[in-house]
Every structure is written in C-alpha cells, then in structure tokens.
Amino acid sequence: MDQPSGRSFMQVLCEKYSPENFPYRRGPGMGVHVPATLQGSPMKDRLNLPSVLVLNSCGITCAGDENEIAAFCAHVSELDLSDNKLEDWHEVSKIVSNVPHLEFLNLSSNPLSLSVLERRCAGSFAGVRKLVLNNSKASWETVHTILQELPDLEELFLCLNDYETVSCSPVCCQSLKLLHITDNNLQDWTEIRKLGIMFPSLDTLILANNNLTTIEESEDSLARLFPNLRSINLHKSAGLHCWEDIDKLNSFPKLEEVKLLGIPLLQSYTTEERRKLLIARLPSIIKLNGSIVADGEREDAERFFIRYYMEFPEEEVPFRYHELVTKYGKLEPLAVVDLRPQSSVKVEVHFQDKVEEMSIRLDQTVAELKKHLKTVVQLSTSNMLLFYLDQEAPFGPEEMKYSSRALHSYGIRDGDKIYVEPRMK
C-alpha cells in the first residue's frame, strides 16, 4: 500500500526532538535516551522525548515507520496533533496503536471528516482518557464508534463542529465525566437531553455559545437525565429569556457550579443585581461565574431578593420569594439614603447687632458669597471679612480668607453661622 504524501509523524518527531533542537536533560520525567540501534532507523544519535509531545501545526499527513514510533514513544502519555493535515483515521490509528500509555490525544482542526472511522481502528484508542476533536467536523457516527471502543474515556471535547442536532449512541458511555461542546448550534433543549441519555455519569457540561433556547423539561426528568451533573456552563445562551429557565437548574440534584454570562435575560440588570438574584434563586450552588459564593454573600443576596420582589403583584412573585420569606420573615424596605452632596444650606448671617437667616449655594466661592452679601450688610466686597462658625467646632470661627475657595469645602451645614465684619483701615 502506498504511503500517503506529505510529512510523516516520525519525520516531524525526529526534526523537533533532535539533540540539537531539544537538548537531553537527565532526571525523572525530563526525557529519554533511545540509542539508534533499531533496524532501518534514520537517527544517527538519539532522540530526547518528553512524555508530553506537542506536534501541532506541523503539516503531518501520515504516521511513518510504525516500528520507530513504537520504539521512541513507549513512555509517551500526552500527544497534541492539532492543526495538522491528518484526514485518514487509519493513519491516526497507526500512530496511536504504537503509543501504549497514551491517555490524552488532541486531534483538533484535522480534516478527519473526510474518512470513516472503522471500529478496528478506533480500538487503538482504547486507553485514551481525554480526547479533543474540536473543529474536526467529526460526525456523530464517528463519535459513537469512539465511545464504543474507549471504555475509560473521561473527557471529550467536541467544540466548533457545526452540530445542530445530537444523535444518540446505541450504548451509554458510563465513564464520561466532562463534555465540552461549545460553539456549535444546539438551540433546542430536546438535543441537549440526548446528552444526558448518552452520558449518565456526566459531572461537567460546557454548552457556551450554543444559542440555547428555553429548557423545556420537567423537574423530575431533568433529575433523571443528569443525576450526577455538578457544573454547567450556559454562557451566551441567547435564547434564555425567562427566570423559569434559571429555576429549572435547581432540578439537577448535584449541581454546585453555574456559569451564566451574556444571556439576554440578565442584560437589563446591574452586575450586582444579576449576581444577587442568581444566588438567591439557586440555593445549592457554591460557585457562580467562577467566583465562590460565601455564606455571608448568600444571606445578603436572599434578603435582597425578598426586598426586590416585595412590591411586585402577587402573580409575578416567584415561588422562591415565599420560601425566603419563610426563612427570614417579611423584611422592612431599606431606608433610602441620598448620598448626593447638598447643593444649598440655611445659615445665620451675623453683622453687628443684626441676624438674618439666609439660604446660600454651596457651589459658589467665597468671593461670590461676598457679592451676594453686599446688599445685606451694606459693605463693599473689598471691605468685608467673613468668618465661618461650625456649630460643633471647638475652636471658634474660621476666617474665610481665600476668595476662590468653594463654600462646600468648608463642610457648611444647616444651622451654621457666618459672621461679617468690616475690614480695619
């Protein structure tokens, strides 16, 4: 059988990990020294291979000499072949079948949709625990074949594969814990429920950027479909428009972590309101959008939730509100405190034996106040001295001698006094 044209896995391996490009280092896990004693080996000296091989974007189209792969990769546990030109699963099988301890395999961005994965080829993947097929356009038939032959698969990455639907596998994959299936077009919840059927042990489900619409499922059904789900990521699920969809997340019996950024439902709220309303609605979560929910934060959020909904019509009040009222009782509305600075105050203006109550603006300067007082005290501004007396100050009146200083900087309050005296000649 003719060897496919292009660069082989062994050719790229020899080039990248030659002693000149990848110096040999002694020590556990630092590399291996393989003498060039193999029949037909092109290596004159040795290769120094780590247990993690990164051969992405190298133009690989085929495996190369399988005997050499077996000799040099016996200790390899992780292999990154992303963004190459592998289009034949048979060539991938030649590589993987000769890496006996392989646990992690990344085949992202290889045109593997151009060939059919046969079960005998998929059998060479049997020891793989983490498999990345992002942007490979792998069909669901290919995925099903892999699932049947990988009994220990724990993590599967299927992002950017243009999936609009999910095809159920004829057998369940009991081992899978994490499914990363972002950036597809899985809009209908009827497709997502199939993932629960296929992967009953799923711990983490990452569905970001899928334009997911409403979660149309009963609470009992959600609990049966995802009995072990601990973490879900629904970032940018553009179809989630109502709080009932968020409440449905409480149906997952083991859910502890939720990611919910960039969904339309939450856009009209402030960052603080979003977090508090979500925490209050999801009593079991311990991490929201990557941040731990502290005990004190949860109580604050739940009290906020009660006050937020206390003025809503009865038909619009969520059931969670009544649960929290049972827990905390009916709370009083928080006092509205206006923290804006005062724009004006009422002071007593003292001149000689006269006292006049006046309202003065605090945004004006001392010079502007003097102009305002000219008609009151019958003195020119140049012949006028002002003294400010804080009613609580222990040190007596303070001369207001800087014409450009703003009145608010003195901290003047209602009831304080301003004394006007003529300048001594």
C-alpha positions as CSV (number, residue, x, y, z in Angstrom):
1,M,0.0,0.0,0.0
2,D,1.4,3.4,-1.0
3,Q,2.4,5.8,1.8
4,P,0.3,9.0,1.8
5,S,2.1,12.0,0.6
6,G,3.2,14.8,3.0
7,R,5.2,14.9,6.2
8,S,5.0,11.9,8.5
9,F,4.6,11.8,12.3
10,M,8.1,10.2,12.6
11,Q,9.7,12.8,10.3
12,V,8.4,15.7,12.4
13,L,9.3,13.9,15.6
14,C,12.9,13.5,14.5
15,E,13.2,17.1,13.5
16,K,11.6,18.7,16.5
17,Y,13.2,16.5,19.2
18,S,16.6,16.0,17.8
19,P,19.5,16.6,20.3
20,E,20.2,19.9,18.5
21,N,16.7,21.3,18.9
22,F,15.8,19.6,22.2
23,P,18.9,19.0,24.4
24,Y,18.9,15.9,26.5
25,R,18.4,16.5,30.2
26,R,18.8,14.0,33.0
27,G,16.3,13.5,35.8
28,P,12.9,11.9,36.3
29,G,10.4,12.8,33.6
30,M,12.9,15.0,31.8
31,G,13.3,12.9,28.7
32,V,14.5,9.5,27.4
33,H,17.7,8.4,25.7
34,V,17.0,5.9,22.9
35,P,20.2,4.5,21.2
36,A,20.0,4.4,17.4
37,T,20.3,0.6,17.1
38,L,17.0,-0.1,15.5
39,Q,17.0,-1.7,12.1
40,G,16.3,1.0,9.5
41,S,16.4,3.8,12.0
42,P,17.5,7.1,10.3
43,M,18.6,8.6,13.6
44,K,22.4,8.7,13.9
45,D,22.4,9.5,17.6
46,R,19.3,9.7,19.7
47,L,16.0,11.5,20.4
48,N,15.2,13.1,23.7
49,L,11.4,12.7,24.0
50,P,9.4,14.0,27.0
51,S,6.2,12.2,28.0
52,V,4.2,15.1,26.6
53,L,4.6,15.5,22.8
54,V,3.4,18.7,21.1
55,L,3.4,18.4,17.3
56,N,0.7,20.9,16.4
57,S,0.7,22.8,13.1
58,C,3.5,20.7,11.5
59,G,1.8,19.6,8.3
60,I,1.6,15.9,9.4
61,T,-0.4,13.8,6.9
62,C,0.6,10.2,7.9
63,A,2.2,8.1,10.5
64,G,5.6,6.9,9.1
65,D,7.5,3.9,10.3
66,E,5.4,2.2,13.0
67,N,8.4,0.3,14.5
68,E,10.2,3.6,15.2
69,I,7.0,5.1,16.7
70,A,6.8,2.1,19.0
71,A,10.4,2.3,20.0
72,F,10.5,6.0,20.7
73,C,7.0,6.6,22.1
74,A,6.6,3.8,24.6
75,H,6.6,6.2,27.5
76,V,4.5,9.0,25.9
77,S,1.3,9.8,27.8
78,E,0.0,13.0,26.0
79,L,0.1,13.8,22.3
80,D,-1.0,17.0,20.7
81,L,-1.5,16.6,16.9
82,S,-3.9,19.6,16.5
83,D,-4.0,21.7,13.3
84,N,-2.2,19.2,11.1
85,K,-3.4,17.6,7.8
86,L,-4.4,14.2,9.0
87,E,-7.5,13.1,7.0
88,D,-7.3,9.3,7.3
89,W,-8.3,7.7,10.6
90,H,-6.2,4.7,9.6
91,E,-3.0,6.8,9.8
92,V,-4.1,8.2,13.2
93,S,-4.6,4.6,14.3
94,K,-1.1,3.7,13.2
95,I,0.3,6.4,15.5
96,V,-1.9,5.8,18.5
97,S,-1.6,2.0,18.4
98,N,2.1,2.3,18.9
99,V,1.9,4.7,21.9
100,P,0.7,2.2,24.6
101,H,0.5,4.5,27.5
102,L,-1.3,7.3,25.7
103,E,-4.0,9.0,27.9
104,F,-4.5,12.4,26.2
105,L,-4.9,12.9,22.5
106,N,-5.7,16.2,20.7
107,L,-6.8,15.9,17.1
108,S,-8.4,19.3,16.7
109,S,-8.5,21.0,13.3
110,N,-7.6,18.0,11.3
111,P,-9.8,17.2,8.3
112,L,-10.9,13.8,9.7
113,S,-14.4,14.1,8.4
114,L,-13.1,13.1,5.0
115,S,-12.8,9.4,6.1
116,V,-14.8,6.9,8.0
117,L,-13.6,5.6,11.4
118,E,-13.8,1.8,11.5
119,R,-14.2,0.0,14.8
120,R,-10.9,-1.9,14.4
121,C,-9.1,1.5,14.0
122,A,-11.0,3.0,17.0
123,G,-9.8,0.1,19.1
124,S,-6.3,1.5,19.1
125,F,-7.6,4.4,21.2
126,A,-8.8,2.2,24.0
127,G,-6.5,3.6,26.7
128,V,-7.3,7.3,25.9
129,R,-9.0,9.1,28.8
130,K,-9.1,12.7,27.3
131,L,-9.9,13.2,23.6
132,V,-10.1,16.5,21.8
133,L,-11.9,16.6,18.4
134,N,-12.6,20.4,18.2
135,N,-13.1,21.8,14.7
136,S,-12.6,18.3,13.2
137,K,-16.2,18.2,11.9
138,A,-16.3,14.6,13.3
139,S,-19.7,13.1,12.6
140,W,-21.9,11.7,15.4
141,E,-21.3,8.3,13.8
142,T,-17.6,8.7,14.3
143,V,-18.2,9.8,17.9
144,H,-20.4,6.8,18.6
145,T,-17.6,4.5,17.2
146,I,-15.1,6.1,19.5
147,L,-17.4,5.8,22.5
148,Q,-17.9,2.1,22.0
149,E,-14.1,1.5,21.9
150,L,-12.9,3.8,24.6
151,P,-14.1,2.2,27.9
152,D,-12.1,4.6,30.1
153,L,-12.9,7.9,28.3
154,E,-13.4,10.7,30.9
155,E,-13.3,13.9,28.9
156,L,-14.5,14.6,25.4
157,F,-14.1,17.9,23.5
158,L,-16.5,18.5,20.5
159,C,-16.4,22.2,20.0
160,L,-16.7,24.1,16.7
161,N,-18.1,21.1,14.8
162,D,-21.2,22.7,13.4
163,Y,-23.6,20.4,15.3
164,E,-27.3,21.4,15.0
165,T,-28.5,18.2,16.4
166,V,-27.3,15.3,18.6
167,S,-27.5,11.7,17.5
168,C,-27.9,9.3,20.4
169,S,-25.4,6.5,20.7
170,P,-26.7,2.9,20.7
171,V,-24.8,2.4,24.0
172,C,-24.3,4.7,27.0
173,C,-20.8,5.9,27.9
174,Q,-20.7,5.4,31.7
175,S,-17.2,6.7,32.1
176,L,-17.5,10.2,30.6
177,K,-17.3,13.0,33.3
178,L,-16.7,16.1,31.2
179,L,-18.2,17.1,27.9
180,H,-17.0,20.3,26.2
181,I,-19.4,21.1,23.3
182,T,-19.2,24.9,23.0
183,D,-19.5,27.0,19.8
184,N,-21.9,24.7,18.0
185,N,-25.6,25.5,17.1
186,L,-27.5,23.3,19.6
187,Q,-30.5,25.5,20.1
188,D,-33.3,23.1,21.1
189,W,-33.3,21.5,24.6
190,T,-34.5,18.2,23.1
191,E,-31.0,17.9,21.6
192,I,-29.3,18.6,25.0
193,R,-31.4,16.0,26.8
194,K,-29.9,13.3,24.5
195,L,-26.5,14.1,26.1
196,G,-27.9,13.1,29.4
197,I,-29.1,9.8,28.0
198,M,-25.7,9.1,26.4
199,F,-23.6,10.2,29.4
200,P,-25.4,9.4,32.6
201,S,-22.3,9.9,34.8
202,L,-21.6,13.4,33.4
203,D,-20.2,15.8,36.0
204,T,-19.4,18.9,33.9
205,L,-21.3,20.1,30.8
206,I,-20.0,23.1,29.0
207,L,-22.6,24.4,26.5
208,A,-21.4,28.0,26.0
209,N,-22.1,29.8,22.7
210,N,-24.9,27.5,21.5
211,N,-27.9,29.9,21.3
212,L,-29.8,27.5,23.6
213,T,-33.5,28.3,23.9
214,T,-35.8,27.6,26.8
215,I,-35.2,24.5,29.0
216,E,-38.3,22.5,28.1
217,E,-38.1,19.7,30.6
218,S,-39.9,18.7,33.8
219,E,-38.1,18.8,37.0
220,D,-38.3,15.0,37.5
221,S,-37.0,14.4,34.0
222,L,-34.0,16.7,34.5
223,A,-33.1,14.9,37.7
224,R,-33.2,11.5,35.9
225,L,-31.3,12.7,32.8
226,F,-28.4,14.4,34.7
227,P,-28.2,12.7,38.1
228,N,-24.5,13.5,38.6
229,L,-24.2,16.9,37.0
230,R,-22.1,19.1,39.3
231,S,-21.2,22.0,36.9
232,I,-22.9,23.6,33.9
233,N,-21.8,26.4,31.6
234,L,-24.5,28.3,29.7
235,H,-22.5,31.4,28.7
236,K,-24.1,33.3,25.8
237,S,-27.2,31.1,25.6
238,A,-29.0,33.7,23.5
239,G,-32.4,32.0,23.7
240,L,-32.7,32.1,27.5
241,H,-35.3,34.8,28.2
242,C,-37.1,33.9,31.4
243,W,-36.3,33.3,35.0
244,E,-38.2,29.9,34.9
245,D,-35.2,28.6,32.8
246,I,-32.9,29.6,35.6
247,D,-35.2,28.0,38.2
248,K,-35.0,24.7,36.2
249,L,-31.3,24.4,37.1
250,N,-32.4,23.6,40.7
251,S,-33.7,20.3,39.3
252,F,-30.2,18.9,38.9
253,P,-29.7,17.1,42.2
254,K,-25.9,17.6,42.5
255,L,-25.4,21.0,40.8
256,E,-22.9,23.2,42.6
257,E,-21.4,25.4,39.9
258,V,-23.1,27.5,37.2
259,K,-21.8,29.9,34.6
260,L,-24.4,32.3,33.1
261,L,-22.8,35.3,31.5
262,G,-24.1,37.0,28.3
263,I,-27.7,35.8,28.3
264,P,-30.5,38.3,27.3
265,L,-32.5,37.7,30.5
266,L,-29.8,39.3,32.6
267,Q,-28.8,42.2,30.4
268,S,-31.1,44.8,32.0
269,Y,-29.7,44.3,35.5
270,T,-26.6,45.7,37.0
271,T,-23.7,43.4,37.8
272,E,-24.6,43.4,41.5
273,E,-28.3,42.8,40.9
274,R,-27.5,39.9,38.5
275,R,-25.3,38.1,41.0
276,K,-27.6,38.6,43.9
277,L,-30.7,37.5,42.0
278,L,-29.0,34.4,40.7
279,I,-27.5,33.4,44.0
280,A,-30.9,33.8,45.7
281,R,-32.6,31.6,43.0
282,L,-30.0,28.9,43.1
283,P,-29.7,27.8,46.7
284,S,-27.4,24.8,46.1
285,I,-24.6,26.5,44.1
286,I,-21.3,27.2,45.7
287,K,-19.7,28.9,42.7
288,L,-21.2,31.4,40.3
289,N,-19.4,32.6,37.1
290,G,-16.1,31.3,38.5
291,S,-16.4,33.0,42.0
292,I,-17.1,31.3,45.3
293,V,-20.4,32.1,47.0
294,A,-19.6,32.9,50.6
295,D,-22.2,32.3,53.4
296,G,-22.5,36.0,54.2
297,E,-22.9,36.8,50.5
298,R,-25.7,34.2,50.2
299,E,-27.7,35.7,53.1
300,D,-27.3,39.2,51.7
301,A,-28.5,38.0,48.3
302,E,-31.5,36.3,49.7
303,R,-32.5,39.3,51.7
304,F,-32.0,41.5,48.7
305,F,-34.3,39.1,46.7
306,I,-37.1,39.5,49.3
307,R,-36.9,43.3,49.1
308,Y,-36.6,43.2,45.3
309,Y,-39.9,41.4,44.9
310,M,-41.9,42.7,47.9
311,E,-43.7,45.3,45.8
312,F,-44.4,43.1,42.8
313,P,-48.0,41.9,42.1
314,E,-48.8,38.6,43.6
315,E,-49.0,36.8,40.2
316,E,-45.5,38.0,39.3
317,V,-43.8,37.0,42.6
318,P,-41.6,33.8,42.1
319,F,-42.1,30.8,44.4
320,R,-38.6,31.3,45.7
321,Y,-39.8,34.6,47.3
322,H,-42.2,32.7,49.6
323,E,-39.5,30.2,50.6
324,L,-37.2,33.0,51.6
325,V,-40.0,34.9,53.5
326,T,-40.5,31.7,55.5
327,K,-36.8,31.6,56.2
328,Y,-36.2,35.3,57.1
329,G,-39.7,36.7,57.7
330,K,-41.1,39.8,55.9
331,L,-38.4,42.4,55.8
332,E,-38.7,46.2,56.1
333,P,-37.7,48.1,53.0
334,L,-34.3,49.6,53.2
335,A,-34.2,53.3,54.1
336,V,-33.4,55.4,51.0
337,V,-30.3,57.5,51.8
338,D,-29.5,60.3,49.4
339,L,-25.7,60.4,49.3
340,R,-25.5,63.3,46.9
341,P,-23.8,66.4,48.3
342,Q,-26.1,69.2,49.4
343,S,-26.5,72.0,46.9
344,S,-27.6,74.7,49.4
345,V,-27.9,75.2,53.2
346,K,-29.6,77.6,55.6
347,V,-27.2,79.7,57.7
348,E,-27.4,82.6,60.1
349,V,-25.6,85.7,58.9
350,H,-24.4,87.9,61.8
351,F,-23.5,91.6,61.2
352,Q,-23.1,94.0,64.1
353,D,-26.4,93.5,66.0
354,K,-28.3,92.1,63.1
355,V,-29.0,88.3,62.4
356,E,-30.5,87.2,59.2
357,E,-31.3,83.6,58.1
358,M,-30.3,83.0,54.5
359,S,-30.1,80.2,52.1
360,I,-26.7,80.0,50.3
361,R,-25.5,77.8,47.4
362,L,-22.5,75.7,48.3
363,D,-21.2,75.6,44.7
364,Q,-20.2,79.2,44.9
365,T,-16.9,80.7,46.0
366,V,-16.1,83.0,49.0
367,A,-15.8,85.9,46.5
368,E,-19.3,85.1,45.1
369,L,-20.8,84.9,48.6
370,K,-19.4,88.4,49.4
371,K,-21.1,89.8,46.3
372,H,-24.3,88.2,47.4
373,L,-24.0,89.8,50.9
374,K,-23.2,93.3,49.7
375,T,-26.8,94.4,49.8
376,V,-27.4,92.7,53.2
377,V,-24.6,94.3,55.2
378,Q,-24.0,97.5,53.1
379,L,-20.3,96.8,52.7
380,S,-18.1,96.6,49.6
381,T,-16.5,93.2,48.9
382,S,-13.0,94.7,49.4
383,N,-14.0,96.0,52.9
384,M,-15.6,92.7,54.0
385,L,-14.2,90.0,56.2
386,L,-16.1,86.7,56.6
387,F,-15.8,84.1,59.4
388,Y,-17.5,80.7,59.4
389,L,-18.6,79.1,62.7
390,D,-19.3,75.4,62.7
391,Q,-21.9,74.8,65.4
392,E,-20.0,71.7,66.6
393,A,-16.5,73.1,66.2
394,P,-14.5,73.6,69.4
395,F,-12.0,76.1,68.0
396,G,-14.2,79.1,67.3
397,P,-14.8,80.9,64.0
398,E,-12.6,80.3,60.9
399,E,-11.8,83.2,58.6
400,M,-12.9,82.6,55.1
401,K,-9.9,84.4,53.6
402,Y,-9.4,82.6,50.3
403,S,-11.6,84.3,47.7
404,S,-11.5,81.3,45.2
405,R,-12.3,78.6,47.7
406,A,-15.7,76.9,47.2
407,L,-18.1,77.0,50.1
408,H,-18.8,73.2,50.1
409,S,-15.1,72.6,51.1
410,Y,-15.8,74.1,54.5
411,G,-18.4,71.4,55.2
412,I,-21.1,74.0,55.9
413,R,-24.4,72.5,57.2
414,D,-27.8,73.9,58.0
415,G,-27.8,76.0,61.2
416,D,-24.1,77.1,61.0
417,K,-23.2,80.8,61.3
418,I,-21.3,83.3,59.1
419,Y,-20.1,86.5,60.7
420,V,-19.4,89.6,58.6
421,E,-17.0,92.3,59.9
422,P,-15.7,95.4,58.3
423,R,-12.0,95.4,57.4
424,M,-10.0,97.6,59.8
425,K,-8.2,100.5,58.0
